[in-house]
Amino acid sequence: MDKQELKQRAHDLDVTVWVGKSGVDSVVDELDDQLANRDLVKVKFLRAARAGSSTDEKAADLADRVNAELIDTRGHTAVLHR
């Protein structure tokens, strides 16, 4: 599947992982588990998690940690695929 198809599939997905003040470290295991069960996961970066850096930077870091591909970021939400 190409990125455009994945973006279309992700459109109707609900956010299932929220990154808060504890940061990216606290959600790595949960996100890894979710990606094992389904191929697309939406992640929301709350204000406290973004402190000083962009959503794109945080999402790229998170994707690297779980060996996933960053499909899209919109506002403060990212879509990851494995």
Secondary structure, 3 states (H helix, E strand, C coil): CCHHHHHHHHCCCCEEEEECCCCHHHHHHHHHHHHHHCCEEEEEECHHHHCCCCHHHHHHHHHHHCCCEEEEEECCEEEEEC
